[in-house]
Amino acid sequence: MRIRAAAAAALASVSVLSVGWLVGAPAVQSLQATLTTTLTRPPSNETTGVSSTGGGTGGATTTIDASAPVDEALAPTSVTGTFEGSAVQTRFGPMQVSVTIDNGTITMVTPLQLTNDDRKSVQISNRAAPILREEVLAAQSANVANVSGATYTTQGYLRSLQAALDAAQF
């Protein structure tokens, strides 16, 4: 009976994840397209260089002429430098990172302080820091998921990183 219940629970979980994936993927693509269009479209009501086709729901296509004027406030910045985040106190000790940005791209995240309250917190931080660094480099932001088993480390790391990104106006 327990095996049957466990199998049913696993099947239900897989089903929920599958439906969520199917529903979420188009929504993410739509959001990315909207953000790309918003960041490159002139802010005025004029459609110089921008043409849209399609109407109703879905299927809209936006073409952007590279020679059209672009609002500089919406254009990506080309920040370069190394910026330190603030030290963030967590339950298991302080966290602080610095971020290196080259021409608007995060190229390196370096931990300056990792949690050090006890041996276990040191082990957790040493395991989580490289994972977080890779996730941040891939995402090019502090918007990444928690590392399993390292919630406090992740939260401190990302808060310090966000402070560094804010200092860089990134």
BELZI-V498823 format. One record per residue. N is the residue number from 1. PHI is phi as a letter, one per 40 degrees, with the letter a starting at -180 (* if undefined). PSI is psi in degrees with one decimal (none if undefined). BURIAL is I if it has 16 or more other C-alpha atoms within 10 Angstrom, else O. Layout:
n->[N,N]
phi->[PHI,PHI]
psi->[PSI,PSI]
burial->[BURIAL,BURIAL]
This chain:
n->[1,2,3,4,5,6,7,8,9,10,11,12,13,14,15,16,17,18,19,20,21,22,23,24,25,26,27,28,29,30,31,32,33,34,35,36,37,38,39,40,41,42,43,44,45,46,47,48,49,50,51,52,53,54,55,56,57,58,59,60,61,62,63,64,65,66,67,68,69,70,71,72,73,74,75,76,77,78,79,80,81,82,83,84,85,86,87,88,89,90,91,92,93,94,95,96,97,98,99,100,101,102,103,104,105,106,107,108,109,110,111,112,113,114,115,116,117,118,119,120,121,122,123,124,125,126,127,128,129,130,131,132,133,134,135,136,137,138,139,140,141,142,143,144,145,146,147,148,149,150,151,152,153,154,155,156,157,158,159,160,161,162,163,164,165,166,167,168,169,170]
phi->[*,c,c,c,c,c,c,c,c,c,c,c,c,c,c,c,c,c,c,c,c,c,c,c,d,c,c,c,c,c,c,c,c,c,c,c,c,c,c,b,c,c,c,c,c,c,b,d,g,b,b,b,b,g,a,g,b,g,g,c,b,b,b,b,c,c,c,c,c,b,c,c,c,c,c,c,c,b,c,b,i,b,b,c,c,c,c,b,c,b,c,b,h,c,b,a,b,b,b,b,b,b,f,g,b,c,b,a,b,b,c,c,a,b,d,a,c,a,d,c,c,c,c,c,c,c,c,c,d,c,c,c,d,c,c,c,c,c,c,f,a,c,c,b,c,c,c,d,g,b,c,c,c,c,c,c,d,c,c,c,c,c,c,c,c,c,c,c,f,c]
psi->[-40.2,-37.1,-43.3,-41.9,-41.4,-41.3,-41.1,-41.1,-42.0,-43.2,-41.5,-41.4,-45.0,-40.5,-44.6,-43.4,-41.3,-46.6,-42.8,-41.5,-46.3,-37.1,-38.7,-35.4,-48.9,-34.3,-40.7,-43.6,-41.1,-42.3,-43.0,-41.9,-41.3,-44.3,-42.3,-44.8,-43.1,-39.5,-22.0,-6.1,138.6,145.2,-16.1,172.1,-11.2,148.1,28.7,119.6,-4.2,126.8,138.6,142.2,158.6,157.8,177.6,-141.9,130.6,168.1,4.6,138.7,135.1,129.0,133.2,127.7,124.2,-22.4,-7.9,149.5,141.2,136.6,119.4,-28.8,-25.8,-15.2,146.8,145.6,154.3,69.3,140.1,135.5,178.6,130.3,134.6,135.9,165.6,155.8,127.3,122.1,123.5,176.3,-26.6,16.9,175.4,152.2,136.2,137.3,160.9,154.2,137.7,126.1,132.3,112.5,44.5,11.0,128.8,118.7,-21.6,141.0,122.1,123.2,126.6,-34.8,134.6,156.3,139.9,25.9,-40.0,178.6,-40.0,-42.4,-33.8,-44.4,-44.4,-46.0,-42.7,-29.1,-39.6,-33.8,-47.2,-34.9,-46.6,-41.3,-46.9,-41.0,-41.0,-42.1,-37.2,-41.5,-20.5,34.2,178.4,9.0,77.4,162.7,157.2,147.0,127.7,129.5,3.5,47.1,-49.1,-40.2,-46.4,-47.6,-43.3,-43.5,-49.4,-34.2,-42.1,-41.5,-44.5,-36.8,-40.7,-41.9,-37.3,-40.5,-33.2,-7.1,45.1,none]
burial->[O,O,O,O,O,O,O,O,O,O,O,O,O,O,O,O,O,O,O,O,O,O,O,O,O,O,O,O,O,O,O,O,O,O,O,O,O,O,I,I,I,I,O,O,O,O,O,O,O,I,O,O,O,O,O,O,O,O,O,O,O,O,O,I,O,O,O,O,O,I,O,O,O,O,O,O,O,O,I,O,O,I,I,I,I,I,I,I,O,I,O,I,I,I,I,I,I,I,I,I,I,O,O,I,I,I,I,I,I,I,I,O,I,I,I,I,O,O,O,O,I,I,O,I,I,O,O,I,I,O,O,I,I,O,I,I,I,O,O,I,I,I,O,O,O,I,I,O,O,I,O,I,I,I,I,I,I,I,I,I,I,I,I,I,I,O,O,I,O,I]
